[in-house]
Amino acid sequence: MLSLSVSFLNADHEADPARKKQAAAKLREAEAKLKQGAAFEGIARAYSDSGAVQELSFNLANDRQNARSPVAQTAARMKAGETSGIVEENGSLYLLKCTEKVEPGSAFSKYEDIKDQVEQDYIDRQYEERIRQKLAAAEVKVNESLYEQWNVQD
């Protein structure tokens, strides 16, 4: 997710209605240029406060956290390649471009594609567990007479 943002907070970190109006006009102009086919990265550099495009990512499976963020909610509804309208959050206005979207659970591989690896992982875990059991049950006996006969020289 790429982001272009413009703040409308004043020096005291309070929302300034005049700055909000200016920020909205600035983003409407940027939005119009995007609709004409301009590249998002170039528009972000020209119009955002930071002078650069920002990259954002959201965990779409975290509904509780995303419910508090209008930007995250907008991102969740977007499709790859789509550009959002203007979104307001925490004293800033945003335009978003969805570059990639991975739906929760869609990143899993098909079982048929990884069957051999799954079987090998299962065998390895069973083997490790068996070794742990054998080590836990092992009884170590020290033969004192042989131990005392052993010479260690520098």
Buried (B, 14 or more C-beta within 10 A) or exposed (E): BBBBBBBBBEEEEEEBEEBBEEBBEBBBEBBEBBEEEEEBEEBBBBBBEEEEBBEBEBEBEEEEEBEEBBBBBBBBEBEEEEBBEBBBBEBBBBBBBBBEBEEEEEEEEEEEEEEEEEEEEEEEEEEEEEEEEEEEEEEEEEEEEEEEEEEEEE
